[in-house]
């Protein structure tokens, strides 16, 4: 079985997190509320602000 390098491990971790979807109705932390969406790194993410 071939050994994996650190770079290969990082690539596999990045692939796993790429397609994550928002879970539930509120994607924000406890005590925060979602106020629309914002662009971050070229993609849309929830804009969470403190209540």
Rosetta silent file (secondary structure, phi, psi, omega in degrees, C-alpha in Angstrom):
SEQUENCE: XXXXXXXXXXXXXXXXXXXXXXXXXXXXXXXXXXXXXXXXXXXXXXXXXXX
SCORE:     score description
SCORE:     0.000 S_00000001
   1 L     0.000  127.251 -177.143    0.000    0.000    0.000 S_00000001
   2 L   -71.288  147.273  178.320    1.559    3.378   -1.002 S_00000001
   3 L   -81.026  147.296  178.183    2.239    5.968    1.679 S_00000001
   4 L  -100.367  142.892  178.927    0.397    9.291    1.534 S_00000001
   5 L   -91.123  171.597  179.520    2.215   12.572    1.892 S_00000001
   6 H   -62.586  -38.273  179.798    1.052   15.604    3.865 S_00000001
   7 H   -63.820  -40.751 -179.764    0.048   17.383    0.644 S_00000001
   8 H   -65.485  -38.485  179.323   -2.108   14.440   -0.425 S_00000001
   9 H   -64.278  -41.906  179.368   -3.818   14.371    2.981 S_00000001
  10 H   -62.790  -40.133 -179.832   -4.612   18.100    2.748 S_00000001
  11 H   -63.023  -41.540 -179.022   -6.113   17.625   -0.712 S_00000001
  12 H   -67.956  -36.192  176.932   -8.427   14.852    0.495 S_00000001
  13 H   -65.537  -40.890 -179.696   -9.601   16.987    3.435 S_00000001
  14 H   -63.709  -37.574  179.649  -10.303   19.918    1.098 S_00000001
  15 H   -64.559  -37.459 -178.084  -12.401   17.704   -1.158 S_00000001
  16 H   -67.323  -37.670 -175.878  -14.566   16.581    1.761 S_00000001
  17 H   -85.918  -14.488 -176.554  -15.388   20.121    2.911 S_00000001
  18 H   -59.825  -44.978 -173.444  -16.005   21.579   -0.553 S_00000001
  19 L   -95.463   25.007 -178.251  -19.548   20.294   -1.005 S_00000001
  20 L   -69.634  138.320  177.708  -20.905   20.992    2.485 S_00000001
  21 L  -106.161  161.486  176.135  -24.486   22.193    2.614 S_00000001
  22 L   -72.585  134.447  179.152  -26.149   24.274    5.302 S_00000001
  23 L   -98.474  133.588  177.839  -27.795   22.101    7.944 S_00000001
  24 L    74.785 -172.454 -178.131  -31.187   23.084    9.314 S_00000001
  25 L   -81.248  -33.830 -176.271  -32.980   26.385    8.910 S_00000001
  26 L  -112.147  108.624 -179.226  -30.388   28.522   10.722 S_00000001
  27 L   -81.571    0.471 -175.564  -26.774   28.119    9.538 S_00000001
  28 L   -92.924  165.036  177.452  -25.522   30.600   12.176 S_00000001
  29 L   -68.673  166.421  176.491  -24.126   30.058   15.654 S_00000001
  30 L   -63.759  133.088 -178.788  -26.296   30.261   18.748 S_00000001
  31 L    90.159    0.359  178.100  -27.047   33.910   19.548 S_00000001
  32 E  -120.225  153.731  176.864  -26.624   35.004   15.908 S_00000001
  33 E  -128.447  150.881 -179.498  -29.201   35.490   13.196 S_00000001
  34 E   -84.510  128.252  178.643  -28.891   35.327    9.427 S_00000001
  35 E  -123.798   74.928  179.057  -29.379   38.638    7.636 S_00000001
  36 E    79.896 -162.520 -178.654  -29.121   37.739    3.956 S_00000001
  37 E  -123.538  158.117  175.894  -26.084   36.463    2.093 S_00000001
  38 E  -138.306  160.722  178.401  -22.647   37.933    1.365 S_00000001
  39 E   -89.965  130.231  178.267  -19.800   37.143   -1.034 S_00000001
  40 E  -143.597  114.189  179.906  -16.720   35.584    0.559 S_00000001
  41 L    66.849   30.153  178.190  -13.944   34.137   -1.527 S_00000001
  42 L    82.563    8.285  177.619  -16.054   34.275   -4.680 S_00000001
  43 E  -135.077  161.605 -179.235  -19.015   32.352   -3.251 S_00000001
  44 E   -88.111  131.831  178.027  -22.159   33.238   -1.333 S_00000001
  45 E  -132.057  156.854  179.437  -22.215   32.546    2.398 S_00000001
  46 E   -65.567  140.098  177.046  -24.770   33.416    5.120 S_00000001
  47 E   -95.429   99.293 -177.380  -24.306   36.834    6.727 S_00000001
  48 E   -98.032  126.947  179.454  -24.634   36.081   10.466 S_00000001
  49 E  -124.792  152.847  178.198  -24.862   38.993   12.903 S_00000001
  50 E   -63.257  147.854  179.827  -25.299   39.036   16.709 S_00000001
  51 L   -73.618    0.000    0.000  -28.903   39.324   17.903 S_00000001
